[in-house]
Amino acid sequence: MSRLTALDPDDSTNKSKELFDVIKKKMGMVPNMMRTMGNSPSVLNGYLGFSGALEGASLGSKLSELIALTVANENGCDYCNAAHTFVGGKKGIDSNAIDMARDGFSTDLKTKAALEFAKEVLATKGRVSDISIESIKNAGYNDGAIAEIIASVALSVFTNYFNNVADTEIDFPKLSLINKN
């Protein structure tokens, strides 16, 4: 059972109601994470602004989904694991690539470099080595793309922590996390 209340979009009357209406129009539904964030219109609006800004990133939506899967599994977030697996599939990412990304791996060398860098950003709390910066640049990422990878990790950390604290009820097909032993 969720530890924070997921608001009913139809019964909301404040700024969250306006945001829920926009989300429903765009997605056809209001996912439980956003319904729960709606308890604070500022939090929901901040999330929507940050994620909306990254939609136009040079990384592209597929790589962003793969990064989100890597981070979700590193942080043990069941909700984000399920959500990004579902969304990634809808964006045309094949199930093998999704499964590998959940473990921070890809057969595509450039994607693999981005996922490994994302894991290092997470593991080192941003204190990556000079060698890692050189490596990600050698993989073909410029400073702007590196900034976008960092932003994608940060957005994922926010949603992972939010859902882990709230114990948000999963409204996507459920999956097991990758075993980290």
C-alpha positions as CSV (number, residue, x, y, z in Angstrom):
1,M,0.0,0.0,0.0
2,S,1.3,3.4,-1.0
3,R,2.6,5.5,1.9
4,L,1.6,8.8,0.2
5,T,-1.9,9.4,-1.3
6,A,-2.4,9.3,-5.0
7,L,-4.9,12.0,-5.7
8,D,-7.9,11.4,-7.9
9,P,-7.5,13.7,-10.8
10,D,-11.3,14.1,-11.1
11,D,-11.7,15.2,-7.5
12,S,-8.8,17.7,-7.5
13,T,-9.5,21.4,-7.5
14,N,-6.2,23.2,-7.2
15,K,-3.2,23.8,-9.5
16,S,-2.7,20.0,-9.5
17,K,-6.1,19.6,-11.2
18,E,-4.8,21.9,-14.1
19,L,-1.6,19.9,-14.3
20,F,-3.5,16.6,-14.2
21,D,-5.7,17.8,-17.1
22,V,-2.6,18.5,-19.2
23,I,-1.1,15.1,-18.4
24,K,-4.3,13.2,-19.2
25,K,-4.6,15.0,-22.5
26,K,-1.0,14.1,-23.4
27,M,-0.9,10.6,-22.0
28,G,-4.5,9.5,-21.9
29,M,-4.1,8.8,-18.2
30,V,-2.5,10.3,-15.1
31,P,0.1,7.8,-13.7
32,N,0.1,7.1,-10.0
33,M,3.5,8.8,-9.6
34,M,2.2,12.1,-10.9
35,R,-1.1,11.7,-9.0
36,T,1.1,11.3,-5.8
37,M,3.4,14.2,-6.7
38,G,0.2,16.3,-7.1
39,N,-0.1,16.5,-3.4
40,S,2.3,19.4,-3.9
41,P,1.6,21.3,-7.1
42,S,5.1,22.7,-6.9
43,V,6.7,19.2,-6.9
44,L,4.5,18.0,-9.8
45,N,5.1,21.2,-11.8
46,G,8.9,20.9,-11.1
47,Y,8.9,17.3,-12.3
48,L,6.9,18.2,-15.4
49,G,9.2,21.1,-16.2
50,F,12.4,19.2,-15.8
51,S,11.2,16.1,-17.7
52,G,9.6,18.4,-20.4
53,A,12.9,20.3,-20.9
54,L,14.8,17.0,-21.4
55,E,12.3,15.8,-24.1
56,G,14.1,18.1,-26.5
57,A,17.6,16.8,-25.5
58,S,20.1,15.8,-28.1
59,L,20.3,12.3,-26.5
60,G,17.0,11.4,-27.8
61,S,14.1,9.7,-26.0
62,K,15.3,6.2,-26.5
63,L,18.7,6.7,-24.8
64,S,16.9,8.7,-22.1
65,E,14.7,5.7,-21.4
66,L,17.6,3.4,-21.3
67,I,19.4,5.6,-18.8
68,A,16.3,5.8,-16.7
69,L,16.2,2.0,-16.7
70,T,19.8,1.7,-15.6
71,V,19.3,4.2,-12.8
72,A,16.0,2.7,-11.7
73,N,17.6,-0.7,-11.2
74,E,20.7,0.7,-9.5
75,N,18.3,2.5,-7.1
76,G,16.0,-0.4,-6.6
77,C,12.9,1.5,-7.9
78,D,10.2,-0.9,-8.8
79,Y,7.9,1.8,-10.1
80,C,10.4,3.4,-12.5
81,N,11.6,0.0,-13.6
82,A,8.1,-0.9,-14.7
83,A,7.2,2.5,-16.1
84,H,10.3,2.9,-18.2
85,T,10.2,-0.7,-19.5
86,F,6.6,0.0,-20.6
87,V,7.4,3.4,-22.1
88,G,10.6,2.2,-23.7
89,G,8.6,-0.6,-25.4
90,K,6.1,1.9,-26.7
91,K,9.0,4.0,-28.1
92,G,10.2,1.0,-30.1
93,I,13.1,-0.2,-27.9
94,D,13.3,-3.9,-28.2
95,S,13.0,-6.1,-25.1
96,N,16.6,-7.3,-25.3
97,A,17.9,-3.7,-25.3
98,I,15.6,-2.9,-22.4
99,D,16.7,-5.9,-20.4
100,M,20.4,-5.1,-21.0
101,A,19.9,-1.5,-20.0
102,R,18.3,-2.6,-16.7
103,D,21.8,-3.9,-16.0
104,G,23.6,-0.9,-17.4
105,F,24.7,-2.6,-20.6
106,S,24.2,-2.3,-24.4
107,T,25.6,-4.0,-27.4
108,D,25.8,-0.6,-29.1
109,L,29.2,0.8,-28.0
110,K,28.0,4.4,-27.8
111,T,24.9,3.6,-25.8
112,K,27.0,1.3,-23.6
113,A,29.4,4.2,-22.9
114,A,26.4,6.4,-21.9
115,L,25.0,3.8,-19.6
116,E,28.3,3.1,-17.9
117,F,28.9,6.9,-17.5
118,A,25.4,7.2,-16.0
119,K,26.2,4.4,-13.5
120,E,29.4,6.1,-12.6
121,V,27.7,9.5,-12.0
122,L,25.3,7.7,-9.7
123,A,27.9,5.6,-7.9
124,T,30.3,8.5,-7.3
125,K,27.6,11.1,-6.6
126,G,28.9,13.0,-9.6
127,R,32.6,12.8,-8.7
128,V,33.6,10.9,-11.9
129,S,37.2,10.5,-12.8
130,D,39.0,12.4,-15.5
131,I,39.4,9.1,-17.3
132,S,35.6,8.7,-17.4
133,I,35.2,12.1,-18.9
134,E,37.8,11.3,-21.5
135,S,36.1,8.0,-22.2
136,I,32.6,9.4,-22.7
137,K,34.0,12.1,-25.0
138,N,35.9,9.4,-26.9
139,A,32.6,7.6,-27.3
140,G,31.3,10.6,-29.2
141,Y,29.5,12.6,-26.6
142,N,30.1,16.4,-26.5
143,D,29.8,18.6,-23.4
144,G,26.1,19.2,-24.1
145,A,25.3,15.6,-24.3
146,I,27.3,14.8,-21.2
147,A,25.3,17.5,-19.4
148,E,22.1,15.8,-20.6
149,I,23.3,12.4,-19.3
150,I,23.9,14.0,-15.9
151,A,20.5,15.7,-16.0
152,S,18.8,12.4,-17.0
153,V,20.5,10.7,-14.0
154,A,19.4,13.5,-11.7
155,L,15.8,13.4,-12.9
156,S,15.8,9.6,-12.5
157,V,17.2,9.9,-9.0
158,F,14.4,12.3,-8.1
159,T,11.7,10.0,-9.4
160,N,13.3,6.8,-7.9
161,Y,13.6,8.4,-4.5
162,F,10.1,9.8,-4.7
163,N,8.6,6.5,-5.6
164,N,10.7,4.5,-3.1
165,V,9.7,6.8,-0.3
166,A,6.0,6.9,-1.4
167,D,5.9,3.2,-2.2
168,T,3.8,4.3,-5.2
169,E,1.4,1.8,-6.5
170,I,2.6,0.5,-9.8
171,D,0.2,1.1,-12.6
172,F,2.3,-0.4,-15.4
173,P,3.1,-4.1,-15.9
174,K,5.2,-5.2,-13.0
175,L,8.7,-6.6,-13.4
176,S,11.4,-7.8,-11.1
177,L,14.5,-5.7,-10.6
178,I,17.8,-7.0,-11.8
179,N,19.5,-8.9,-9.0
180,K,22.4,-6.9,-7.7
181,N,23.6,-9.5,-5.1
